[in-house]
């Protein structure tokens, strides 16, 4: 399932001295896309954390094709690539405003942990909300 593309405008603080979006900001935009995708599925991070579960980042990959610049509007599309017993993988595509140029693509992997940081199985109340949206695991 593609998320409804999240629109983000590159602000001056996102850029370097050349007016190009600094590379780490794409990872921040991945987080925005992931958070909104989960929210659209009825999973709110703050509620998940209040229930005693976290999704810390364990792996990130980002490939930069073209730069975004100051004041550009970009579209972040997020999908769930897979859900395993204790982890989830999200993929991301960041497009220009007209969805003509793929600027950046990548993925993140997140473990599920309890309040103490111990890796635990993804709670059923989360996995049940996600199941209808992700492709079958290979």
N, C-alpha and C positions, 0 to 999 in steps of 0.2 A: 504494500500500500504506500503510495506516495502521500506525504503529508500535503496539506494545502500549502503551497509555497509560502514561506515566511519572507516578508519583504523587510529589508534592512537598508538604511541609508548610511553610507560611509561618512562618518563625521571627521572633523579635522584631527581629533585625538586618536583616530584609528590609523593615521597615515604617518609616514616617515618624512624626512626633509624634502623628498622629491614629490610629495603628494600621492604616493602609492601606498595602498593599505599594507601595513606591516604584517609580516607572515603569521605571527601568533594570533592575530585577530580573527583569522579564518577558523582557528580552533574554537575561539569564543563563539563565533557564529554557528559552528557545529552544535555547540551546547544549546544555543537558542532554538535551533531546529529540532533537536532531540527533545527538549523540554516541551515544546509546543506539540510535537507529535504525540508524546505520552499524554499530555493534557487533553488532546482531542480524543484519546482512547479512555478518558476518565481516570487517568493516573496522574495525580498531582504530587510533585516531589516532596513538598512540605508535609503532605499527609502521609506519604510513604515513610518519611523520616520520623514523623511522630509515632508511627506504628512500630518503629525500631529497625527499619531497613534502610540501607544506603546502596548506591550504585557507583562506587569509586571507579575511576578510569584506570584500566590496566594496560591499554595499548592504544596508540593513535598513529594514523598514517594520513599524510596529506600530500597530494600532488598538485603543483601549481602550474596551470596552463597559461593563463593570461592574468595580468594584474587588474585589480579594482582600484579606482582612484577616488580622491576626495569628492564627495557629493554624489557619487554613483549610487544608484539604487540596485541592489542585488536580490536575487531570489534564492533562498536556501530550501532545497528539497531533501527530505530525510526519509529513509526506509529502515525497517528492521530486517537485517539480513538473516539472522538466526537467533534462536533462543535455546540455550542448553540448560541443564539442571541448575547451574550456579552462575551463568553469565549470559550476556546479550551483546550482539554486534549490530551496530547501526552504520549505514552508509549514507554519504552526503554528496550532493552535487550543488555547487554554487554557480548560478548563471547570471549573466547580465540582465538588465531590466526587461529586455525584449525576448529573453530566452533564446538568443541567437548564438551566444558564445559561452561555452562551458569554461568558467574561470578556474575553478578548483574542484577537486573531487577527493574523497577520502573516506576513512572509517574510524570508528572508535569501538573498543571492547570494554565492557563494564562487568565487574564481578558484583555479586549480591552479597552484602555483609550485614551482620547484626550491629547493634550499638557498640559492641566491643571490638569491632573490626574483624570478627571471625567470618570466614566465608560460609555462607549458608545457602540452602536451596531457595530459589525464587519462590516467594509466597504464592499460594494458589490464587489469592485475590488479585494478584498482579498478572500472573500467567494466563488466567482465564480471560482477563480483559484484552490481552495482547493476541491470543491465539487466532481470532478471526482475521487478523491483519497481516500476519507474517507468513512467508512461504514455508512450505513443509521443509523440515530439515533433511539434508541428503542422507 
